[in-house]
Amino acid sequence: MTLYESRDGRLRLFRGDSRHLHPIVSGSVGVILTSPPYWVRGRGRRSAERYARDLAVGFGREWKRVLAPDGDLWLMIGDRHDGVEWVGMDALVTGWLRRAGWRLQSRGFWLQTRSRERWDSRVNYLLRFRKAGQAVRPRGTTLGWMLPLPRSHPESLWDAIPEPLVRTVLETSKKRGPVLDPFAGSGTVGRITASYGRDWIGVERDPLMARVTARRLRLRLRRVLRPGA
Ligand SMILES: C[S@@+](CC[C@H](N)C(=O)[O-])C[C@H]1O[C@@H](n2cnc3c(N)ncnc32)[C@H](O)[C@@H]1O
């Protein structure tokens, strides 16, 4: 993995596949906040199940290892009508994460105002999970927003995660330990996390997006890490 780092070492970005988070110490992360690529191309339940399972098991294994016992996992995921039916992606992801030992604690909805046409058949969820046995009190928190579609960084290939969501998450989650975004994109979570004076770790597979984030957060290329190094 290629590492980009801020001068003081508090912001770190790894360029690589976040199924493997070997440079991150077990139990060291306070909050995971991320928006994985949405299920956009697939159709039908089998494809939707595959997406949910890959997220919860393929990526989730490492999330479980690196997150502190009382840490929070926040996922922003989308649900959509695939031409036949609404697939209920929030329930599929929650089901697979539940089998992997996570418990859903808060459920947020984000409806876009001034949405673009291609978003009209979509709902955005913000789901908060804890490891089993680490319930959030008070339980059953529901969150809701009506937000304009956020403006992305001009060089980003993706829509940005909305800033009010990131702020809510940081203000209501565990305050100790770095914030991890395993699908960092153009680094919106990193930028806002830094404004709170907190440490951030991002992982981004796409070299172009990693360079955009590095530039945006003023990170410098450090060294190349080999697995197990
Ligand atoms: C929806 S975008 C995130 C946008 C980000 N929240 C922002 O505000 O800019 C998802 C990102 O995940 C990255 N990605 C996809 N698969 C990945 C993987 N296996 N490991 C790391 N990053 C991955 C994509 O390249 C993309 O930049």
PDBQT file of the ligand as one rigid body, heavy atoms in Angstrom, charges set to zero:
ROOT
HETATM    1  C1  LIG A 301     -18.889   6.784  -3.084  1.00  0.00    +0.000 C 
HETATM    2  S1  LIG A 301     -17.169   7.026  -3.210  1.00  0.00    +0.000 S 
HETATM    3  C2  LIG A 301     -16.801   7.849  -1.682  1.00  0.00    +0.000 C 
HETATM    4  C3  LIG A 301     -17.028   9.322  -1.769  1.00  0.00    +0.000 C 
HETATM    5  C4  LIG A 301     -16.529  10.066  -0.534  1.00  0.00    +0.000 C 
HETATM    6  N1  LIG A 301     -17.367   9.822   0.625  1.00  0.00    +0.000 N 
HETATM    7  C5  LIG A 301     -16.441  11.578  -0.799  1.00  0.00    +0.000 C 
HETATM    8  O1  LIG A 301     -17.118  12.360  -0.116  1.00  0.00    +0.000 OA
HETATM    9  O2  LIG A 301     -15.672  11.936  -1.706  1.00  0.00    +0.000 OA
HETATM   10  C6  LIG A 301     -16.524   5.409  -2.928  1.00  0.00    +0.000 C 
HETATM   11  C7  LIG A 301     -15.012   5.293  -3.123  1.00  0.00    +0.000 C 
HETATM   12  O3  LIG A 301     -14.621   3.960  -2.766  1.00  0.00    +0.000 OA
HETATM   13  C8  LIG A 301     -13.507   3.592  -3.588  1.00  0.00    +0.000 C 
HETATM   14  N2  LIG A 301     -13.362   2.135  -3.530  1.00  0.00    +0.000 N 
HETATM   15  C9  LIG A 301     -14.089   1.191  -4.183  1.00  0.00    +0.000 A 
HETATM   16  N3  LIG A 301     -13.661  -0.060  -3.867  1.00  0.00    +0.000 NA
HETATM   17  C10 LIG A 301     -12.646   0.106  -2.975  1.00  0.00    +0.000 A 
HETATM   18  C11 LIG A 301     -11.809  -0.808  -2.252  1.00  0.00    +0.000 A 
HETATM   19  N4  LIG A 301     -11.909  -2.141  -2.434  1.00  0.00    +0.000 N 
HETATM   20  N5  LIG A 301     -10.883  -0.310  -1.400  1.00  0.00    +0.000 NA
HETATM   21  C12 LIG A 301     -10.760   1.049  -1.239  1.00  0.00    +0.000 A 
HETATM   22  N6  LIG A 301     -11.528   1.962  -1.899  1.00  0.00    +0.000 NA
HETATM   23  C13 LIG A 301     -12.457   1.498  -2.752  1.00  0.00    +0.000 A 
HETATM   24  C14 LIG A 301     -13.888   4.162  -4.952  1.00  0.00    +0.000 C 
HETATM   25  O4  LIG A 301     -12.741   4.310  -5.779  1.00  0.00    +0.000 OA
HETATM   26  C15 LIG A 301     -14.534   5.497  -4.566  1.00  0.00    +0.000 C 
HETATM   27  O5  LIG A 301     -13.594   6.540  -4.616  1.00  0.00    +0.000 OA
ENDROOT
TORSDOF 0
